[in-house]
Amino acid sequence: MPLEKGIAELVAGFIAAGRPSSREQNIDDRRAGYIASTTLAGEKEIRVSSEDIVLEGMTFRVVSPPNASGSLPCILYYHGGCFVSGGFLTHDTQLRQLAWKSGCKVIAIQYRLAPEHTFPAAHDDAERGANIVHQYAEQLGIDRERITLAGDSAGGHLALVSALRLKSTAHWSPAKLLLIYPMLDATASFPSYASNGQDYIITRDTLLSGFEMYLQGTDLRHPEASPIWREDFAGLPPVHILTAEFDPLRDEGEALYHRLNDQGVACTCLRYLGVIHGFFQLGGVSKTARDAIRDVAWRAATRE
């Protein structure tokens, strides 16, 4: 399928600019560029409430649907940004839209970023944040039996690894996982890294430079660096994976679907056509992005 019109225009501009490489940016410019891209995210949902809170020394953003009362289901969200950028500013629009469309409380975790904080800092923050939210469920007004772990790109990776860590401790389990084009393979072994790696804005260099700054010499096949290769998925809660047709990460996301099913995990996967990595944050120019947000919200809100 051809690129969706609004996304095709962005890609054409990227190619016309000479395919600028993330490797040539300093980290401050890379982070600022990500924040600047939020102008493409679409309308800010103002019918929800949002506040930042600190629990046990960690900062969370809590976005609540209107007239929230009782114990609501929760989407615990890990933002993307290749482990080196992103945060509440880059994902505020999506967090608000998810809360409005799902009726869930959406709680985002601000984890530490590379290169200032290297592996396993983000992984440790992701797990600790999940445990804090579970511990303070009553105070937060959420149902601890209906916590969904979700995230995009690096955040999808962190949602998956957090669920695996929680499974190993047997303390508690999320209700489900929603993984939006997750980063799963630091070895870049899948064909879509080649076929989609140069032209589609979030390039092979963008993704791998993030892995490199975060992993800092860690074995690329480490089970928490490249969780796609793990053999211990059995026992995870149900998983839904979103992939994008023109994404370098498309093939590893779809490979995870097969590996999870092979290991007995209930898993579904949906490839969105005509879109690129990061499309979930392009709701201002992409109908497909708006559809995906609606679908993720529905999946988080349902009990199945």
N, C-alpha and C positions, 0 to 999 in steps of 0.2 A: 504494500500500500504506500502511496506517496506521503510525504510529510504533511501533516495538518497545516493549513495555510499560515496561521499566525506563527507557528514554530518554524515553518520553512523560511519565513522572512528573517527570523532571528539567526538561523543557520546561514543563510545567504550573507548576512552582515558579518558574521564571524569569519566566513571564508574570504570575503572581500577584504577584511582587515588583515589577512595573512595568517589566519589561524594562530592567534597569539597563544603562547605556551605558558601554563601556570608555573613551569620551572623557572621562567624568567622574571617572575614577580617576587617581590619580597612579601613576607607574611602579612604585614600590615595592609599592603595594597590588595592582597588576595582576600583578606577579610572584609575590607571596605567594599570591594567589588561585589561580594556576595550580598552585603547589606543593600547596596545600590540596586541589585536585581529585584528587590522586593516590590519595586514599582510595577512589576509584571504579575504580581500575585492575585490581583483582583480586588473586589470590594471588601473593605474591612467590616466584619460583622460586629455591629455595635449593640445588638440585643442581648449579648452575653456580658458577664462581669469577669474581670481579670484582676488578679493580685499576685504579687510576688511575696513569698514567705520563706522563712528560714527555719528548718528543723534539723536538729543535731548538727548544726554547722553547714548544712547543704541548702542551696537556694533552689526553690521550685517556683514555677508559674502555675497557678491554679485558675483555670477558666471554667466558669460554671454557666449552665444554661439558665434562662430566666425562670424565676419562681422555683428554684431548686429547693427541695425539701426531702427529708428522709435520707436513706442511704442509696446513693445513685451508683450505677455501674461506672467504671473508671477506665479511661484510656490513659495509660502511662506512656508518655511519648518521648522518644530519643531523637533529637534532631540530627540531620545530616550535615555534611561539610567536610568529608574525607578525613575526619579526626583532627583537622587543623583549623576549622572555621565553623561558623554557625552558632546559633543560640536563640534566645527568646526573640530578638529583633528579626532574625531571618525567617522565623517560623510563626510569628504571631498571627498572621492571617489564616494559616492552615489550622492552628490550634483553635481559633475562634470559630471557624467554619465547622470543624469537627464537633465542637461542643453544641453549636446550634442545631446541626443536622442530626446528631445522634441522641441528644438529650442526656449524654454522659458528662460527668466531670472529666475534663482533660487536664492532666498534670504533666508538665514538662520538667525534665531534669537538666540542670546546667552542669555538665561534666567538664573536667579539665581537658584542655586542648594541647596538642603538640604544635610546635616543637618545644614549648616550655615544659610540658609534662609528657613524658614518653610512656610506652607500654610498660606495665598494664594499667596506667592511671585511669584512663577512660573506662576500661572494663571494671575496675574496682569501684569507681564512682557509680557506674550504671547499676551494678549489683547492690551496692549499699543504698542507693536512692530507692530502688525497688523495695528493699526491706524496710526502709523508713516509712514509705508510703503505706505499706501493709501494716506496720506497727501503729501508725497514727490514723488508721482508716476511719475510726469513729469520729475523731476530731475533724477530719477532712470531709466528713459527710459522704463517704463512699462505702460500697458493699465490698468487703475484702474477698468475697467469693466470686466477684465479677470484675476482676482487674485484668484488663487486656494490655499486654506489652506490644507496643507498636513503634515503628521508626522508619525513616527513609535513609537509604544509602548507608553511611557509617552507622547511623542510628538503627537501621534494620539489623546490621551486624551485632550491635550491642544488645538489642532486644533478644536476638537468638542466643547469644552467649550468656546473657543474664539468666534466661530460662534454663539453660543447661547447668549453670552453676546452682540455681535454686533446686533443680532436680537432684543434683548430687548431694545437697544437704538435707533434702526431704523435709524442709521446714514448712514451705507452702509452695503452691503452684499457681501461676496465672491461669485464667480461664481459657485464653487463646493467645495466639501471636498473629500480628498483622505486619508483614515484612514488605516494605515498598522498595523495589529494586535494590536489595541489600548488597553491600560489598562483602564478598565471602571468600575471595581467593587472591591473596597477595602475590601468588606466583603468576597470575595472568595467563592461565593455561587454556582458557576456552576460546573458541574461534571468534566469537563476537568482539573480543578485544582487538582483533585485527580488522574485521569487516566494519566495525563501528568506531574504531579508535582514533580517527583523525579529524573528522568533519563536523561532529555534532556537539560542539561547544564544551561539554564535559567529556574530555578526551582521555585516552590512555594515559597521557602524561599527567593530567589533572588527578586521576585516581591513584596512580602508582606513586606520584610524588607525595601524596598524603600518607599512603602506607609507609613510605620510606621515612618521612619525618617522625611518624609515630612509632614505628617498630624499631628504628635505630639499631639495626644489626641483629634483631631477634630472628631466629630461624623462620623463614617464610612459610614453612609447613607446620609451624607450631599450631596446636589445635585451637588456640584462641586467636591466632593471627589469620588463619585460613580455615574457618570451621566447616567449609564445604566438604572436607576430606574426613570428617569424624565418623566414627562407627557406633557412637553412643546416643543416637537420637531417640531410640525407643523410650517411651515413657513421657515424651513431651506432650503438652496439650495440643489441640487442633491448631493448624497453621494455615494461613492464607498468604500467598505470595503474589505481588504485582510485578510484572516485568514490562519493559518498553521495547518496541520493535527496533529502534535505532540506538540502543544503549550498549556500550561496551560490556556491561554487566548482565546483559540479557541471558546469555547461555548458562552462567553459573547460577542465576536465580532459578532457572527452569531445571537445571541439574539437581539443585537442592530439593525441588518438588519430587523428583524421581527417587532420590536417596531417602527422603523422609518416608515416602510410601513404601519403599522396599524394606525399611526398618520398622514398619508397623504404625507409623504416625499418620493420623488423619490429616490430609493436606490437600488443598486446592491451589490452583495457580491460574492467573489470568494475564495473558499478554495484551497490552494496549497497543494498538496499531497507529502508525503515523506520528509517533512521539519519541522523545529523546530522554536520556537520563536527566532527572530534575524536573520533569514535566509536572509533577504533583504540585510544584510551586509556581506554575505558570497559568493559573486560573484566569488571569486577566486577558490572556490571548488564546486560550485553549479550552474548547468545550470538553475535550477528552479529560483534561485535568479536573474540570468541575464535576464530570461524571465519576471520576475516580474518587474524589473526596466524598461524594455522596455514597458511593459503594462502601468505602472504608467505614464511614459513619454507621451505615446500616449493619455491617458485619459486627462492629463493636457493640451495637445496641441489642442485637438478637442473642438469644440464649443458645442457639445451635452451635 
